[in-house]
């Protein structure tokens, strides 16, 4: 699935670290949250596999913007939450 700028997405509400050793690049504070794709950054080897020297598939990487009010209790004017997230962590919103 290829996502496009402006598309609304939801970060998977998944906690693989509760199932055993793993390497996760998706911050806890955005799991289950809704955001908007800003840009496609390219395809990169999955760091979740590379961390354990496993063969790593190339996965799309995106900049995703989140409403700071949904993340922080008291955001300051001008605050922005922009995170690089791999596509397999993102679910399309319809």
C-alpha positions in Angstrom: 0.0 0.0 0.0 1.4 3.4 -1.0 0.3 6.4 1.0 0.1 9.9 -0.4 0.6 13.3 1.1 -2.5 14.5 2.9 -3.8 11.0 3.5 -5.1 10.4 7.0 -3.6 7.4 8.8 -3.7 5.7 12.2 -0.6 4.2 13.8 -1.1 0.6 14.7 -1.9 0.2 18.4 0.6 -2.7 18.8 3.1 -3.5 21.5 5.4 -6.2 20.2 7.9 -5.5 23.0 5.4 -7.3 25.3 5.8 -10.5 23.3 9.6 -10.7 23.6 12.8 -9.1 22.5 12.4 -6.7 19.6 13.6 -3.4 18.2 10.9 -0.8 17.6 11.3 2.6 16.0 7.7 3.7 16.5 7.3 5.9 19.6 4.9 4.7 22.3 3.2 8.1 22.4 1.8 7.9 18.8 0.6 4.2 18.8 -3.1 4.2 18.2 -3.0 7.9 17.3 -4.3 9.5 14.1 -2.1 11.6 11.8 -1.6 12.9 8.3 1.0 11.8 5.8 3.3 14.7 4.9 5.7 13.0 2.4 7.0 9.7 1.2 10.8 9.5 2.1 11.7 6.4 0.1 12.1 2.7 0.8 14.5 1.5 3.4 15.5 -1.8 5.0 13.3 -2.6 8.0 15.3 -1.7 11.1 13.2 -4.1 13.2 14.9 -6.9 11.3 18.3 -5.4 10.8 18.7 -5.0 14.6 18.7 -8.8 14.9 20.8 -9.4 11.7 17.8 -10.9 9.9 17.1 -10.4 6.2 15.2 -7.0 6.0 12.6 -6.2 3.5 12.5 -2.7 1.9 9.6 -0.8 3.4 8.2 2.7 2.6 9.1 5.4 5.1 6.9 8.5 5.7 6.8 11.7 7.5 3.6 11.8 9.5 2.3 14.9 11.2 0.2 14.7 14.4 -1.9 17.3 16.2 0.2 18.3 19.2 -2.9 18.7 21.3 -3.6 14.9 20.9 0.0 14.1 22.1 0.8 16.6 24.8 -1.3 18.0 27.6 -0.2 21.6 27.1 1.5 22.2 23.7 3.0 25.6 23.0 2.0 27.7 20.1 3.9 26.6 17.0 4.7 23.1 18.3 4.7 20.4 15.7 4.9 16.7 16.0 6.4 15.2 12.8 7.7 11.6 13.0 9.3 9.3 10.5 7.2 6.1 10.5 7.5 2.9 8.4 4.5 2.0 6.3 3.8 -1.3 8.1 2.9 0.7 11.2 0.3 2.8 9.4 -3.3 1.9 8.7 -5.3 3.9 6.1 -8.3 5.7 7.4 -11.3 5.7 5.1 
